[in-house]
């Protein structure tokens, strides 16, 4: 038997093991697309305004203070929507920076 056969068989086995591990490893997470980020920002803004408007109208009808609570709660809804949008953008930026720092 040749002395070169066992090392080549071992290296072949190691190469197959490495290939199997590479195929079994989950793919790295993809960064969020610009479309997804802008869609999330729009939903955050809309949700804040809609909640403030609906809650304001309901409270105005119940308490008879029309249109004051609607105006106040709509302004608060806009502020909350902007705040959530800014937080979401900062979170996406942190994730993108983390992904580029670690890299594949």
C-alpha positions as CSV (number, residue, x, y, z in Angstrom):
1,X,0.0,0.0,0.0
2,X,1.2,3.5,-0.8
3,X,2.0,6.0,2.0
4,X,0.3,8.8,0.1
5,X,-3.2,7.1,0.1
6,X,-4.2,7.6,3.7
7,X,-3.4,11.4,3.8
8,X,-5.2,12.0,0.5
9,X,-8.2,10.0,1.8
10,X,-8.2,12.0,5.0
11,X,-7.9,15.3,3.1
12,X,-10.7,14.2,0.8
13,X,-12.9,13.4,3.8
14,X,-12.1,16.7,5.4
15,X,-13.0,18.5,2.2
16,X,-16.3,16.7,2.0
17,X,-17.0,17.6,5.7
18,X,-16.2,21.2,5.1
19,X,-18.5,21.3,2.0
20,X,-21.3,19.7,4.0
21,X,-20.9,22.2,6.8
22,X,-20.9,25.1,4.3
23,X,-24.1,23.8,2.7
24,X,-25.8,23.2,6.1
25,X,-24.9,26.7,7.5
26,X,-27.8,29.2,7.3
27,X,-27.3,32.0,4.9
28,X,-26.3,35.4,6.4
29,X,-29.2,37.7,7.0
30,X,-29.9,40.2,4.2
31,X,-30.1,43.9,5.1
32,X,-33.6,45.4,4.8
33,X,-34.3,46.9,1.5
34,X,-35.1,50.6,1.1
35,X,-38.6,49.7,0.0
36,X,-39.2,47.7,3.2
37,X,-37.8,50.5,5.4
38,X,-40.0,53.2,3.7
39,X,-43.0,51.0,3.9
40,X,-42.5,50.6,7.6
41,X,-42.0,54.3,8.0
42,X,-45.3,55.0,6.2
43,X,-47.2,52.5,8.3
44,X,-45.8,53.9,11.5
45,X,-46.9,57.4,10.6
46,X,-50.3,56.3,9.4
47,X,-51.0,54.2,12.5
48,X,-50.1,57.1,14.9
49,X,-52.3,59.6,13.1
50,X,-55.2,57.2,12.6
51,X,-55.2,56.1,16.3
52,X,-55.1,59.7,17.5
53,X,-57.8,60.8,15.1
54,X,-60.2,57.8,16.0
55,X,-59.6,58.1,19.7
56,X,-60.1,61.9,19.6
57,X,-63.4,61.6,17.7
58,X,-64.6,58.9,20.1
59,X,-63.7,60.9,23.2
60,X,-65.2,64.1,21.7
61,X,-68.5,62.3,21.1
62,X,-68.5,60.8,24.6
63,X,-67.5,64.0,26.4
64,X,-69.1,66.5,24.1
65,X,-65.9,68.5,23.6
66,X,-65.8,68.5,19.8
67,X,-63.3,69.1,18.1
68,X,-60.7,69.8,20.8
69,X,-59.8,66.3,21.8
70,X,-59.6,65.2,18.2
71,X,-57.1,68.0,17.4
72,X,-55.0,67.3,20.5
73,X,-54.9,63.6,20.1
74,X,-54.2,63.9,16.3
75,X,-51.2,66.1,17.1
76,X,-50.1,63.6,19.7
77,X,-50.6,60.8,17.1
78,X,-48.4,62.6,14.6
79,X,-45.7,63.1,17.2
80,X,-45.9,59.4,18.2
81,X,-45.8,58.3,14.5
82,X,-42.7,60.5,13.9
83,X,-41.0,59.2,17.0
84,X,-41.7,55.6,16.0
85,X,-40.4,56.3,12.5
86,X,-37.2,57.8,13.7
87,X,-36.7,54.8,16.1
88,X,-37.3,52.3,13.3
89,X,-34.8,54.2,11.0
90,X,-32.2,54.2,13.8
91,X,-32.7,50.5,14.4
92,X,-32.3,49.7,10.7
93,X,-29.2,51.8,10.6
94,X,-27.7,50.0,13.6
95,X,-28.5,46.6,11.9
96,X,-26.9,47.7,8.6
97,X,-23.8,49.0,10.4
98,X,-23.6,45.7,12.4
99,X,-23.9,43.6,9.2
100,X,-21.2,45.6,7.4
101,X,-18.9,45.5,10.4
102,X,-19.1,41.7,10.8
103,X,-19.3,41.1,7.0
104,X,-19.3,37.6,5.4
